[in-house]
């Protein structure tokens, strides 16, 4: 009996400890006491309800204590609703306190909307108080005289609380500033003018209202560095001249090919005409023979014709020999 009673006592003690832990889990008495001493009115039933809704009471109560001490008028229901929506409650409280201390108009609704939009609301308030400097990458542009300039700028921005939800980010600011720099340098008649007065770029870019529709307000644009690049105009002229030369060479090659084709065609026609001459000469003996048979050509006539051909051949030979002699001795006849 004593053993059974001891076992019962141990089981009862263990069950009591388990029940105590369960009670303390669902009823965070220490957290409730802390809230009461911080003048935060939150009931035990609300804390139990937070546990049931899987909302950590410590996050809500500690945030309420911080907000109350800072003078913010919030309720646990507001904070719990934002937590259940997936928001960062401590970050929102810190942002509201920072905005209140800096006299920046920021409501709880705006802060929660910015937080749920995926932006760091506390960082946004910090940028509103302490402006941020954004360094642009190297921006290459060409002046009207064809000289390339490579500029780098520093953009000082301040967060625009009213445009944080739905406003464009830093990438848009950098893209617009780069576009403005390219336009400003491109409209300059001479690259030396840009090098002498780089502040003209800043003034022209600022006048374009580049921060419209963005989550930032541009305070200043400062040209940090300008380097002279390559002579784009001369390079383009060289490329154009090279292209023109290739076109001219192609046209010349086309004309040469046409001339060669025409020459070959004329040679072929010459061979064709010679063949016709040989063919015609082959008909002469036939005609002579036919003339003999028909009695239209006598023997004496034939010999006379042969003598004429011989004389003509002899004269051609003499003329050719005199011509060759003059070509070999061009000044001999003139001296005489």
Buried (B, 14 or more C-beta within 10 A) or exposed (E): EEEEEEEEEEEEEEEEEEEEEEEEEBBBEEBBEBBEEBEBEBEEEBBBBBBEEEBEBBBBBBBBBBBBEBEBEBEBEBBBBBBEEEBBBBBBBBBBBBBBEEEBEBEBEBBBBBBBEEBBBBEBBBBBBEBBEBEBEEBBBBBBBBBBBBBBBBBBBBBBBEBBBEBBEBEBBBEBBBBBBBBBBEEBEEBEBBBEEBEBBBEBBBEBEBBEEBBBBBBEBEBEEBEEBEBBBEEEEEEEEEEEEEEEEEEEEEEEEEEEEEEEEEEEEEEEEEEEEEEEEEEEEEEBEEBBEEEEBEEEEEEEEEEEEEEEEEEEEEEEEEEEEEEEEEEEEEEE
